[in-house]
Amino acid sequence: MAHDSMFTIPHMADIVTCPMDIDDPINRRILTVAEDQLMGFYRHPFEEISRRCRVAEEIVHQRLKAMLQAGVVRRIRQTLQAGNLADGALVAWKISEDHLQNAYDWLAAMIHSPGMW
């Protein structure tokens, strides 16, 4: 992929053109924080990525959307790191879509500080 590749994000009040290449320094920071540095559950993960990358949250959204639409990244997800839990203490929930927000709210309330259970 060329280092100067650009992507225009449609459906916004102002058309925004931003780099979609993972070698772009801002994109690299965003992906590094999103994939490797967020531990635990964050009620507002994009806000946390923005804070750690020292870029506006809108820029985080624009860059991730551009990389998604260009196929540079396949999905954006929040991963709960199980490293501090007891061996074998990985839990999966089966929750209907109409109850997801309540489950997220409950989980967020259980966290004493970001990254700590």
N, C-alpha and C positions, 0 to 999 in steps of 0.2 A: 504494500500500500504506500502511496506517495506521501511524503511528509507534509506537503502543502495542500492536501485534499481538504475540501470544505463541503459543508452540507447546509442547505437552507431549510429551516424548520417552518413548514406551512401552518396555517390555522392560528396564527398569533396576530394580535393587533398590529404589531410592527414585525415585519419579516426580519428574522435574526439569522445571520450567517456566522457559523462558528466552526472551528476545526473539529473533525470527527476522528482523527487519527490518534491511536493510543500513544504515539510517540510525542504528541503535543505535551509540553510540560504541565499545563493545567489539567488536561485530561489524565495524565499519568498520576498526578497528585490525587485527583478525585477517585480514580480507580484504586490506588494504593490504600487510601483511607477506607473506602467503602468495602474493599475485599479483605484487607489484612489488619485493620486497626480498630474496628468497632467490635467490642466484646459486649455481650449481653443484649438487652432489648432497649431500644430508644423509642420513645413516643414520637419524636420528630427526627428521624435519622438523617434526612437531608439537611436539616438545620445543623446537626452535629458535624456532618461532612463539610458543610460550608465553613463552620467555625474552625475546624482543624486545618482546612485548606487555605483559609484566609481569602476566600472569594465569596461573592454574594450568593445567597441561596438560589436566586433566579438563574445565575450562571451554572450552578450545579445541575439544576433541572434541565436547562438548555443543552448543556454538554452531554448529559446522560441520554436525553431524548434523541439527540443527533446521532450518538453512537448506536443506540438501539435501532433507529430507523435505517441506518446505514448497514446494519448487520455486524458492526464491529464488536458489540457485546450482544449476547443472546437474551439476557434477562437481568433484572435488578431485583435483588432479594435481600432480606435481612437474615443473617445466619446467627443462630445462638451458639456460641462457643461452649462446648461441654468440658473444657479442660480442667476447670476447678471443681467439677462435680465428682462424686464418688465413682469408682470404676463401674462401668456398665449402667450409669444412671442417666441414660438418654431417654427422653420421653417424647412421644408423638401424640398429638391431639387429633381427634376426628370431630370437627365442629362444622355445623351447617353454616352456609354463607351468611344467613341472616343473623347469626350470633357471633360472627368474627369480631366485630368492633368491641362487644362486651368482653370477649376473651382477651383482646389486646389491652383493653383498659385494666382488666384484672391483673394481667401479667405485669403491666407497667407499674401498678400500685405495689406489687410485691418486691420490686427492686429497691434496695436501700440507697444505692448510688450507681451511676452508670458503670456497667461492667462488673458489678458485684451483686451477688445473690444474698 
